[in-house]
Amino acid sequence: MAYPYGAAPAPHTDYHAFELLNMREVDHDTIDDALAAAGDELVCVFFWGTDCYNCEMAKKAMLTNPEQLRALELHWLHANVYTYPALGRRFGLYGIPVFMFFHKGKKLGRATGWHGFGQFSAAVTNARLKASGKPLAG
């Protein structure tokens, strides 16, 4: 059987959120090109890890209503920082999951952990405001 993300997945890793949100996998060699290829879109990079309980819970929560997430019109990327620890070091990650936002290659902010759609949506709103040069929402 062929797997969409290379080698056979870890037994406890759910890839459905990646598929439903059309997330492209990146690593330390491909992330900069992937960010550049997004053009003017707001990019969300989901940093996660194999068998990370909180990452799996985040993905399950994201699957409960993927239409809400699609409506945010994000360009999604994902990276397993257990497989690519250089990414974790580069972006100063001390825990996962982390959702980091970029526009035209510039880091705009992050949401650490999954605390529900409301918190995530607020982080997206602030990233969009920052990208446009407007003050952040309170």
N, C-alpha and C positions, 0 to 999 in steps of 0.2 A: 504494500500500500504506500502511495506517495503522500507525504505530509506537506501542507502549504508553507511551513516555516522551517524547512530543512529536516533534520533528524527527527525521529519519533519523539513526540512530546513526553514530558515527564508525566507519570500517571495521575498526578493531581492538578495538572495545569489545564485550565479551560481556555480554549482559543476562540470561543464563539463571539465574545465581545469584540475581538480584533476583526473578525470576519464581518459582523453586522455593521460595524462602524467604518469598515474599509480602511483599517489601520495598516500602514506600511511598516514593516520591521526595519529598524536601522541599527547600526553598530558604530563603533568609534571611527571606522573608515568611511561610512556613508552618510552620517548625520548632517554634515555641513552641506553636502550636495542636495540632500532631501529638503533641508530648510530653504535653500536657494530656489529649488524647483517649485516651491509652493507659491512663489511670486508674491502677490499682494494679499494672499489669504492669511488669516490668523491660524497659526499652527499650534496644536497641542501635542506634546510628547508625553506619553504615558510611560514612566519609568517603573518597572516592576521586577519581580524576581521569581524564579522557579520555586514552587512549593512555599511561597510567601503567603501565609494565611490572610493577612490584611489585603494583599493584592487580589487574591481570589474572591474575597468578600466584596471588594470594590467592583470587580468584573461582574459578579452576580447582581449587584445593585444596578450597575449600568444596563444590564440585560432586562431589568424589569420594565423599562420604558425607553428603548433606544430612540424612539421618535423625538423625545424631548432633547436628547443629545444631538441628534441630526439637525434639529431646528436651530441649534447654535451656529451652524455652518462653519465648523472647524475643519481644518485639514489635519487628520490624525496620523501620528507616527507612534511607534512603540519600541521600547528597548529593554531587554532583559539585562539588568545591571549585574546579575550574578554571573552571567556568561561574559559580559563585557564590563568588567569592573573599572576600566579606564574612563568610561562615561560617568560613573558615579563619582569618581575623583574629580573629573573635569567640571562637573556641575555642582560639586559640593553637597552631594547627597549623603545624609546620615541615617536615613530611614526611607522606606518605601511603603506604599506607593506614593509617587509624586507625579503631579501633572504640571508640566512646565510650558509656558506660553511664549511664542516667538512671533515676530513680524519682521519680514525681510531680514531674517537672520539674527535680529536683536532680541535678547531675552527681555520679556516684559514683566514676568511674574510667575508665581507658582501657587498651586494648591497642594498642600501636604496631607496625605490621607484622603479618604472619601468620607465626607460628613454630610452626604446627601446632595440632591440636585440643586437645592437653593444655594448652598455654599459654593458649589462648583460654578453655577451660573453667575454668581456675583464675581467670582474670580475671572471669568471670561469677560464680563462687562468691564471690570477694571483694566484688563489687558487691552480691550478695544479702546477704552478711553485713553490709556497711556500711548497706544499706537497713534492715536489721532492728535496727541498733544493736549488733551483736555484734562481738567482736574479729575482725580479719582472719586468714585462714589463712596459715600460714608457707610 
